[in-house]
Amino acid sequence: MTVLFFNQINATDIEKAGGKGANLGEMTQADFPVPKGFCITTEGYQKIINAEDLYPQIEILLNTSSNSLAENAKKIQQLIVDIPMPEDLAKEIRHAYRKLAGEKTIT
């Protein structure tokens, strides 16, 4: 699964949901006023990175570049933004948005 709703996540899910996702899940579970939402799992992130074989490019930026960490982070972010999202992940995200909006979901 590449999308998890905040009410499905807790602190033990940090490897699946990342730190921010796990924290939002914990706050949701504790009845803090967190808007309903979801996160893309680390599995979803891996799908995006692997679809375009970005690891070698990211590794070069991190290990051999003379740029600052902030500059490299922006370049890595742009690499990810510029690639097409795998359709199966895009479909899951659309489904999750429809569920949040209370619309009938079409699979």
Helices and strands as residue ranges (DSSP letters): E 3-5, G 6-8, G 11-13, H 14-29, E 38-40, H 42-51, H 55-64, H 69-82, H 87-101
